[in-house]
Amino acid sequence: QVQLVESGGGLVQAGGSLRLSCAASQSIFSFNAMGWYRQAPGKQRELVVVSTRAGLTNYADSVKGRFAISRDSAANTVSLQMSSLQPEDTAIYYCNAQSIGAAGAAFDYWGQGTQVTVSS
């Protein structure tokens, strides 16, 4: 069973930086895509960034130029470097991995989430 374990959340002042990590229980190359989503209180979960095995990366407009996703295949880890954080970035951040089954169906796996709080 796939497990994704996030770490690195916390409290930071506006303008600060945080780095989130997501450790997968299997090779990250086994997934079609990996990424990060976030959910703020009272809001729906939204995409932050997704990175595909083919090398394509898509960032939400709200984080472009401030956030950067990276992969460490040796450690089976995907990280999210967040800079210039703003209070509106406050949310629970979830790691996501997607695989494609033999019949073409997509399977999504989620981590437990890590809280990021940005104070003004």
DSSP file with accessible surface (Angstrom, degrees, kcal/mol):
  #  RESIDUE AA STRUCTURE BP1 BP2  ACC     N-H-->O    O-->H-N    N-H-->O    O-->H-N    TCO  KAPPA ALPHA  PHI   PSI    X-CA   Y-CA   Z-CA
    1    1 A Q              0   0  219      0, 0.0     2,-0.2     0, 0.0    24,-0.0   0.000 360.0 360.0 360.0 135.7    0.0    0.0    0.0
    2    2 A V        -     0   0   18     22,-0.0     2,-0.4    23,-0.0   108,-0.1  -0.485 360.0-170.5 -72.7 134.2    1.3    3.4   -0.9
    3    3 A Q        -     0   0  125     -2,-0.2    22,-1.8   106,-0.1     2,-0.4  -0.991   8.5-169.7-126.5 136.7    2.2    5.7    1.9
    4    4 A L  E     -A   24   0A  10     -2,-0.4   108,-0.6   106,-0.4     2,-0.5  -0.996   5.9-169.1-123.4 125.9    3.0    9.4    1.7
    5    5 A V  E     -A   23   0A  77     18,-2.2    18,-2.6    -2,-0.4     2,-0.2  -0.958   6.0-158.6-123.1 116.2    4.4   11.1    4.7
    6    6 A E  E     +A   22   0A   8     -2,-0.5     2,-0.3    16,-0.2    16,-0.2  -0.590  15.5 168.0 -89.9 155.5    4.7   14.9    4.8
    7    7 A S  E     +A   21   0A  65     14,-2.1    14,-2.7    -2,-0.2   107,-0.1  -0.968  41.6  64.8-153.8 163.4    6.9   16.9    7.0
    8    8 A G        +     0   0   37     -2,-0.3    11,-0.3     1,-0.3    14,-0.0   0.390  59.8 134.4 105.7  -2.8    8.2   20.5    7.4
    9    9 A G        +     0   0   28     12,-0.1     2,-0.3     9,-0.1    -1,-0.3  -0.159  22.8 117.8 -71.0 173.8    5.1   22.5    8.1
   10   10 A G  E     -d  116   0B  30    105,-1.1   107,-2.8   104,-0.1     2,-0.4  -0.991  60.2 -48.4 161.9-165.0    5.0   25.1   10.8
   11   11 A L  E     +d  117   0B 128     -2,-0.3     2,-0.3   105,-0.2   107,-0.2  -0.881  51.7 165.9-106.0 131.8    4.5   28.8   11.7
   12   12 A V  E     -d  118   0B  23    105,-2.5   107,-2.5    -2,-0.4     2,-0.2  -0.983  34.2-111.3-143.4 151.7    6.4   31.5    9.8
   13   13 A Q  E >   -d  119   0B 148     -2,-0.3     3,-2.4   105,-0.2    72,-0.2  -0.480  51.5 -81.1 -79.6 154.9    6.1   35.2    9.5
   14   14 A A  T 3  S+     0   0   42    105,-2.5    72,-0.2     1,-0.3    -1,-0.1  -0.278 120.6  29.1 -54.9 137.2    5.0   36.8    6.3
   15   15 A G  T 3  S+     0   0   48     70,-3.7    69,-0.6     1,-0.3    -1,-0.3   0.260 100.1 115.6  92.0 -10.0    7.9   37.0    3.8
   16   16 A G    <   -     0   0   21     -3,-2.4    69,-2.4    69,-0.3     2,-0.3  -0.090  57.7-122.1 -85.1-175.0    9.5   33.9    5.3
   17   17 A S        -     0   0   62     66,-0.2     2,-0.3    67,-0.2    66,-0.2  -0.919  20.4-178.6-131.4 153.2   10.2   30.5    3.8
   18   18 A L  E     - B   0  82A  35     64,-2.2    64,-3.3    -2,-0.3     2,-0.5  -0.979  15.6-145.8-144.5 154.2    9.4   26.9    4.6
   19   19 A R  E     - B   0  81A 117    -11,-0.3     2,-0.4    -2,-0.3    62,-0.2  -0.986  13.1-163.1-125.4 122.4   10.3   23.6    3.0
   20   20 A L  E     - B   0  80A   0     60,-2.8    60,-2.8    -2,-0.5     2,-0.4  -0.800   5.4-163.0-100.0 145.3    7.9   20.8    2.9
   21   21 A S  E     -AB   7  79A  32    -14,-2.7   -14,-2.1    -2,-0.4     2,-0.4  -0.957   8.4-162.2-127.9 149.8    8.9   17.2    2.2
   22   22 A a  E     -AB   6  78A   0     56,-2.1    56,-2.3    -2,-0.4     2,-0.6  -0.973   8.1-159.7-132.6 114.3    6.9   14.2    1.2
   23   23 A A  E     -AB   5  77A  45    -18,-2.6   -18,-2.2    -2,-0.4     2,-0.3  -0.851  10.5-153.3 -97.5 124.6    8.5   10.7    1.6
   24   24 A A  E     -A    4   0A  12     52,-3.0   -20,-0.2    -2,-0.6     4,-0.1  -0.686  18.1-134.3 -98.0 150.8    6.9    8.0   -0.5
   25   25 A S  S    S+     0   0   62    -22,-1.8     2,-0.3    -2,-0.3   -21,-0.1   0.473  90.2  29.3 -82.4  -1.0    6.9    4.3    0.4
   26   26 A Q  S    S-     0   0   73    -23,-0.2    -2,-0.1    50,-0.2     4,-0.0  -0.915 109.7 -55.4-147.8 172.9    8.0    3.3   -3.1
   27   27 A S    >   -     0   0   51     -2,-0.3     3,-1.8     1,-0.2     4,-0.2  -0.229  39.9-140.0 -55.1 132.1    9.9    4.8   -6.0
   28   28 A I  G >  S+     0   0    0      1,-0.3     3,-1.3    45,-0.2    -1,-0.2   0.740 101.0  68.3 -67.5 -17.8    8.6    8.1   -7.0
   29   29 A F  G 3  S+     0   0  106      1,-0.3    -1,-0.3    44,-0.1    -2,-0.1   0.608  84.5  71.4 -76.2  -8.9    9.1    7.1  -10.6
   30   30 A S  G <  S+     0   0   48     -3,-1.8     2,-0.4    69,-0.0    -1,-0.3   0.613  88.1  80.3 -78.1 -10.6    6.3    4.5  -10.2
   31   31 A F  S <  S-     0   0    0     -3,-1.3    68,-0.3    -4,-0.2     3,-0.1  -0.754  73.9-143.4 -99.6 143.9    3.9    7.4  -10.2
   32   32 A N  S    S-     0   0   54     66,-2.0    21,-2.7    -2,-0.4    22,-0.4   0.854  86.3  -3.9 -68.0 -35.1    2.5    9.2  -13.2
   33   33 A A  E     -FE  52  98B   6     65,-1.6    65,-2.9    19,-0.3     2,-0.3  -0.991  59.2-163.9-155.7 152.7    2.6   12.5  -11.3
   34   34 A M  E     +FE  51  97B   0     17,-2.6    17,-3.4    -2,-0.3     2,-0.3  -0.975  25.9 135.9-136.3 152.9    3.3   13.9   -7.9
   35   35 A G  E     -FE  50  96B   0     61,-2.4    61,-2.7    -2,-0.3     2,-0.4  -0.954  42.6 -92.0-171.2-170.6    2.4   17.2   -6.5
   36   36 A W  E     -FE  49  95B   0     13,-2.6    12,-2.6    -2,-0.3    13,-2.0  -0.980  26.7-178.0-129.1 139.5    1.1   19.4   -3.7
   37   37 A Y  E     -FE  47  94B  57     57,-2.6    57,-3.0    -2,-0.4     2,-0.3  -0.836   9.7-156.3-124.5 164.7   -2.4   20.6   -2.8
   38   38 A R  E     -FE  46  93B  13      8,-2.5     8,-3.1    -2,-0.3     2,-0.4  -0.989   7.5-159.5-143.8 154.8   -3.6   22.8    0.0
   39   39 A Q  E     - E   0  92B  68     53,-2.2    53,-2.4    -2,-0.3     6,-0.2  -0.955   8.8-161.3-137.9 115.3   -6.8   23.4    1.8
   40   40 A A    >   -     0   0   25      4,-0.4     3,-2.4    -2,-0.4    51,-0.1  -0.570  45.1 -75.5 -88.6 158.0   -7.5   26.6    3.7
   41   41 A P  T 3  S+     0   0  113      0, 0.0    -1,-0.1     0, 0.0     3,-0.1  -0.272 118.7   6.0 -55.8 129.6  -10.3   26.8    6.4
   42   42 A G  T 3  S+     0   0   94      1,-0.2     2,-0.3    -3,-0.1    -2,-0.0   0.525 114.1  99.9  76.9   5.9  -13.7   27.0    4.8
   43   43 A K  S <  S-     0   0  147     -3,-2.4    -1,-0.2     1,-0.0     2,-0.1  -0.815  75.3-102.0-122.7 163.3  -12.3   26.5    1.3
   44   44 A Q        -     0   0  172     -2,-0.3    -4,-0.4     1,-0.1     2,-0.2  -0.433  47.3 -91.4 -78.4 156.0  -11.9   23.6   -1.2
   45   45 A R        -     0   0   91     -6,-0.2     2,-0.3    -2,-0.1    -6,-0.2  -0.460  51.7-166.4 -64.8 137.5   -8.7   21.8   -1.7
   46   46 A E  E     -F   38   0B  89     -8,-3.1    -8,-2.5    -2,-0.2     2,-0.2  -0.935  23.5-101.5-131.4 153.3   -6.7   23.4   -4.5
   47   47 A L  E     +F   37   0B  48     -2,-0.3   -10,-0.2   -10,-0.2     3,-0.1  -0.473  31.1 174.1 -70.6 136.0   -3.8   22.5   -6.6
   48   48 A V  E     -     0   0B   1    -12,-2.6    12,-2.7     1,-0.4     2,-0.3   0.760  68.7 -23.8-101.4 -53.5   -0.5   24.1   -5.7
   49   49 A V  E     -FG  36  59B   0    -13,-2.0   -13,-2.6    10,-0.2    -1,-0.4  -0.974  52.7-163.1-160.1 144.6    1.8   22.3   -8.1
   50   50 A V  E     -FG  35  58B  32      8,-1.9     8,-2.6    -2,-0.3     2,-0.4  -0.997   4.7-167.2-132.4 140.0    1.9   19.1  -10.0
   51   51 A S  E     -FG  34  57B  11    -17,-3.4   -17,-2.6    -2,-0.4     6,-0.2  -0.993  12.6-149.2-127.9 124.0    5.0   17.5  -11.6
   52   52 A T  E >   -F   33   0B  34      4,-3.2     3,-1.9    -2,-0.4   -19,-0.3  -0.513  26.2-116.0 -94.0 161.9    4.6   14.6  -14.1
   53   53 A R  T 3  S+     0   0  124    -21,-2.7   -20,-0.1     1,-0.3    -1,-0.1   0.799 115.7  63.6 -62.7 -26.4    7.0   11.8  -14.8
   54   54 A A  T 3  S-     0   0   89    -22,-0.4    -1,-0.3     2,-0.1   -21,-0.1   0.520 124.0-102.9 -77.0  -5.6    7.4   13.2  -18.3
   55   55 A G  S <  S+     0   0   56     -3,-1.9     2,-0.3     1,-0.3    -2,-0.1   0.534  74.9 138.0  99.5   6.9    8.9   16.3  -16.8
   56   56 A L        -     0   0  125      2,-0.0    -4,-3.2     0, 0.0     2,-0.4  -0.689  30.5-168.7 -88.1 141.3    6.0   18.7  -17.0
   57   57 A T  E     -G   51   0B  68     -2,-0.3     2,-0.4    -6,-0.2    -6,-0.2  -0.994   6.4-171.1-131.9 135.6    5.3   21.0  -14.1
   58   58 A N  E     -G   50   0B  86     -8,-2.6    -8,-1.9    -2,-0.4     2,-0.4  -0.985   5.3-167.8-131.1 121.8    2.3   23.2  -13.5
   59   59 A Y  E     -G   49   0B  54     -2,-0.4   -10,-0.2   -10,-0.2     2,-0.1  -0.826  29.6-108.6-105.1 147.1    2.0   25.8  -10.7
   60   60 A A    >>  -     0   0   22    -12,-2.7     3,-1.8    -2,-0.4     4,-1.0  -0.435  33.1-119.0 -64.0 144.6   -1.0   27.6   -9.5
   61   61 A D  G >4 S+     0   0  129      1,-0.3     3,-0.5     2,-0.2    -1,-0.1   0.851 111.2  63.3 -57.1 -33.7   -0.9   31.2  -10.6
   62   62 A S  G 34 S+     0   0   63      1,-0.2    -1,-0.3     3,-0.0   -14,-0.0   0.667 111.8  34.4 -68.7 -16.1   -0.9   32.3   -6.9
   63   63 A V  G X> S+     0   0    0     -3,-1.8     3,-2.4   -15,-0.2     4,-2.1   0.465  82.0 128.3-117.8  -3.2    2.4   30.6   -6.2
   64   64 A K  T << S+     0   0  115     -4,-1.0     4,-0.1    -3,-0.5    -3,-0.0  -0.280  81.5  13.9 -57.7 134.1    4.3   31.0   -9.4
   65   65 A G  T 34 S+     0   0   87      2,-0.4    -1,-0.3     1,-0.1     3,-0.1   0.316 125.5  61.5  83.8 -10.5    7.7   32.5   -8.8
   66   66 A R  T <4 S+     0   0   51     -3,-2.4    17,-1.9     1,-0.2     2,-0.3   0.677  97.4  51.0-115.3 -32.4    7.5   31.8   -5.1
   67   67 A F  E  <  -C   82   0A   9     -4,-2.1    -2,-0.4    15,-0.2     2,-0.4  -0.837  59.7-171.7-110.4 149.5    7.2   28.0   -4.8
   68   68 A A  E     -C   81   0A  47     13,-2.2    13,-3.1    -2,-0.3     2,-0.3  -0.986  10.7-149.6-144.0 130.4    9.4   25.4   -6.3
   69   69 A I  E     +C   80   0A  22     -2,-0.4     2,-0.3    11,-0.2    11,-0.2  -0.728  19.5 178.7 -96.3 146.2    8.9   21.6   -6.4
   70   70 A S  E     -C   79   0A  45      9,-2.1     9,-2.7    -2,-0.3     2,-0.4  -0.977  16.5-141.4-144.7 157.5   11.8   19.2   -6.5
   71   71 A R  E     -C   78   0A  71     -2,-0.3     2,-0.5     7,-0.2     7,-0.2  -0.947   7.6-168.0-122.3 142.6   12.4   15.5   -6.6
   72   72 A D  E  >> -C   77   0A  81      5,-3.1     5,-2.2    -2,-0.4     4,-0.6  -0.884   7.7-176.9-125.0  95.9   15.0   13.3   -4.9
   73   73 A S  T >45S+     0   0   59     -2,-0.5     3,-0.5     1,-0.2   -45,-0.2   0.831  80.3  58.7 -66.7 -31.0   14.7    9.9   -6.5
   74   74 A A  T 345S+     0   0   94      1,-0.2    -1,-0.2    -3,-0.1    -2,-0.0   0.864 116.2  34.6 -65.9 -32.9   17.3    8.3   -4.3
   75   75 A A  T 345S-     0   0   52     -3,-0.5    -1,-0.2     2,-0.2    -2,-0.2   0.392 105.4-125.5 -99.9   0.7   15.3    9.2   -1.2
   76   76 A N  T <<5 +     0   0   45     -4,-0.6   -52,-3.0    -3,-0.5     2,-0.4   0.919  66.1 138.4  51.9  47.7   11.9    8.7   -2.9
   77   77 A T  E   < -BC  23  72A  23     -5,-2.2    -5,-3.1   -54,-0.2     2,-0.4  -0.957  44.2-163.2-130.0 141.2   11.1   12.3   -1.8
   78   78 A V  E     -BC  22  71A   0    -56,-2.3   -56,-2.1    -2,-0.4     2,-0.3  -0.985  19.2-165.5-118.8 133.9    9.3   15.2   -3.3
   79   79 A S  E     -BC  21  70A   9     -9,-2.7    -9,-2.1    -2,-0.4     2,-0.5  -0.835  15.3-151.7-121.4 157.3    9.8   18.6   -1.7
   80   80 A L  E     -BC  20  69A   0    -60,-2.8   -60,-2.8    -2,-0.3     2,-0.6  -0.961   8.9-159.3-129.3 111.2    8.2   22.0   -1.9
   81   81 A Q  E     -BC  19  68A  59    -13,-3.1   -13,-2.2    -2,-0.5     2,-0.5  -0.836  13.1-166.5 -90.4 120.9   10.3   25.1   -1.3
   82   82 A M  E     +BC  18  67A   0    -64,-3.3   -64,-2.2    -2,-0.6     2,-0.3  -0.945  10.3 173.9-114.8 125.3    8.1   28.0   -0.4
   83   83 A S        +     0   0   40    -17,-1.9   -66,-0.2    -2,-0.5   -67,-0.2  -0.815  58.3  25.4-125.7 165.0    9.4   31.5   -0.3
   84   84 A S  S    S-     0   0   62    -69,-0.6    -1,-0.2    -2,-0.3   -67,-0.2   0.900  82.9-163.8  49.6  46.5    7.9   35.0    0.2
   85   85 A L        -     0   0    0    -69,-2.4   -70,-3.7    -3,-0.2   -69,-0.3  -0.304   7.7-163.7 -66.5 143.7    5.1   33.4    2.1
   86   86 A Q    >   -     0   0   70    -72,-0.2     3,-2.7   -71,-0.1     4,-0.3  -0.859  35.3-105.0-124.0 158.7    1.9   35.4    2.7
   87   87 A P  G >  S+     0   0   46      0, 0.0     3,-1.9     0, 0.0    31,-0.3   0.840 118.4  64.1 -54.0 -31.2   -1.0   34.9    5.2
   88   88 A E  G 3  S+     0   0  137      1,-0.3   -48,-0.0   -48,-0.0    -3,-0.0   0.586  89.8  67.6 -71.5  -7.7   -3.1   33.7    2.3
   89   89 A D  G <  S+     0   0    1     -3,-2.7    -1,-0.3     2,-0.0     2,-0.2   0.517  71.9 120.3 -84.1  -6.0   -0.8   30.7    2.0
   90   90 A T    <   +     0   0   34     -3,-1.9     2,-0.3    -4,-0.3    27,-0.2  -0.411  41.2 107.0 -62.2 124.5   -2.0   29.5    5.3
   91   91 A A  E    S- H   0 116B   2     25,-2.0    25,-2.7    -2,-0.2     2,-0.6  -0.966  75.7 -80.1-177.2 171.9   -3.5   26.0    4.8
   92   92 A I  E     -EH  39 115B  54    -53,-2.4   -53,-2.2    -2,-0.3     2,-0.5  -0.870  47.8-146.3 -89.8 128.2   -3.0   22.4    5.3
   93   93 A Y  E     -EH  38 114B   0     21,-3.1    21,-2.1    -2,-0.6     2,-0.4  -0.850  13.2-163.6-102.9 130.5   -0.7   21.1    2.6
   94   94 A Y  E     -E   37   0B  33    -57,-3.0   -57,-2.6    -2,-0.5     2,-0.3  -0.929  14.1-137.0-117.5 134.3   -1.2   17.7    1.2
   95   95 A a  E     -E   36   0B   1     -2,-0.4    16,-2.1   -59,-0.2     2,-0.4  -0.683  25.7-165.1 -82.2 140.0    1.2   15.6   -0.8
   96   96 A N  E     -EI  35 110B   4    -61,-2.7   -61,-2.4    -2,-0.3     2,-0.4  -0.981  13.3-175.4-130.9 140.6   -0.4   13.8   -3.8
   97   97 A A  E     -EI  34 109B   0     12,-2.1    12,-2.9    -2,-0.4     2,-0.4  -0.997   8.8-161.5-132.4 138.5    0.7   10.9   -6.0
   98   98 A Q  E     -EI  33 108B  51    -65,-2.9   -66,-2.0    -2,-0.4   -65,-1.6  -0.977   7.3-176.9-123.6 132.4   -1.1    9.6   -9.0
   99   99 A S  E     - I   0 107B  20      8,-2.4     8,-3.0    -2,-0.4     2,-0.5  -0.883  21.4-131.6-122.2 158.6   -0.7    6.3  -10.7
  100  100 A I  E     - I   0 106B  79     -2,-0.3     6,-0.2     6,-0.2     5,-0.1  -0.950  22.9-140.8-112.8 122.9   -2.3    4.9  -13.8
  101  101 A G    >   -     0   0   22      4,-3.6     3,-2.1    -2,-0.5     6,-0.0  -0.170  32.2 -94.6 -75.8 173.9   -3.7    1.3  -13.5
  102  102 A A  T 3  S+     0   0  121      1,-0.3    -1,-0.1     2,-0.1    -2,-0.0   0.833 126.5  50.2 -59.6 -33.3   -3.6   -1.3  -16.2
  103  103 A A  T 3  S-     0   0  104      2,-0.1    -1,-0.3     1,-0.0     3,-0.1   0.373 124.3-102.0 -88.3   6.3   -7.0   -0.4  -17.5
  104  104 A G  S <  S+     0   0   50     -3,-2.1     2,-0.2     1,-0.3    -2,-0.1   0.465  74.7 143.1  89.6   1.2   -6.1    3.3  -17.6
  105  105 A A        -     0   0   52     -5,-0.1    -4,-3.6     1,-0.1     2,-0.4  -0.531  47.3-127.6 -78.0 143.6   -7.9    4.3  -14.4
  106  106 A A  E     -I  100   0B  54     -6,-0.2     2,-0.5    -2,-0.2    -6,-0.2  -0.710  18.4-161.4 -92.6 138.1   -6.2    6.9  -12.3
  107  107 A F  E     -I   99   0B 103     -8,-3.0    -8,-2.4    -2,-0.4     2,-0.4  -0.982   5.0-154.7-119.3 131.4   -5.5    6.3   -8.6
  108  108 A D  E     -I   98   0B  78     -2,-0.5     2,-0.4   -10,-0.2   -10,-0.2  -0.894   6.3-167.3-107.6 135.3   -4.8    9.1   -6.2
  109  109 A Y  E     -I   97   0B  71    -12,-2.9   -12,-2.1    -2,-0.4     2,-0.4  -0.938   8.3-162.7-118.8 144.3   -2.8    8.7   -3.0
  110  110 A W  E     -I   96   0B 101     -2,-0.4  -106,-0.4   -14,-0.2   -14,-0.2  -0.949  13.2-134.5-129.6 146.1   -2.7   11.4   -0.3
  111  111 A G        -     0   0   10    -16,-2.1  -106,-0.2    -2,-0.4     3,-0.1  -0.280  38.3-101.5 -81.6 179.3   -0.5   12.1    2.7
  112  112 A Q        -     0   0  115   -108,-0.6  -107,-0.1     1,-0.1   -18,-0.1   0.643  63.9-114.3 -81.2 -13.2   -2.0   13.1    6.0
  113  113 A G        -     0   0   13    -18,-0.1     2,-0.4     1,-0.1   -19,-0.2   0.119  18.8-129.1  95.0 148.7   -1.3   16.8    5.5
  114  114 A T  E     - H   0  93B  22    -21,-2.1   -21,-3.1  -107,-0.1     2,-0.3  -1.000  22.5-120.8-137.1 134.8    0.9   19.3    7.2
  115  115 A Q  E     - H   0  92B  85     -2,-0.4  -105,-1.1   -23,-0.2     2,-0.5  -0.584  23.1-172.0 -80.5 131.5   -0.2   22.6    8.6
  116  116 A V  E     -dH  10  91B   0    -25,-2.7   -25,-2.0    -2,-0.3     2,-0.5  -0.992   5.4-176.4-119.9 123.5    1.4   25.8    7.3
  117  117 A T  E     -d   11   0B  51   -107,-2.8  -105,-2.5    -2,-0.5     2,-0.6  -0.987   7.0-166.6-124.3 124.9    0.5   29.0    9.1
  118  118 A V  E     -d   12   0B   7     -2,-0.5     2,-0.3   -31,-0.3  -105,-0.2  -0.954  10.5-153.9-113.7 118.9    1.8   32.4    7.9
  119  119 A S  E      d   13   0B  44   -107,-2.5  -105,-2.5    -2,-0.6    -2,-0.0  -0.663 360.0 360.0 -93.5 146.8    1.4   35.3   10.4
  120  120 A S              0   0  139     -2,-0.3    -1,-0.1  -107,-0.2   -34,-0.0  -0.348 360.0 360.0 -89.1 360.0    1.1   38.9    9.2
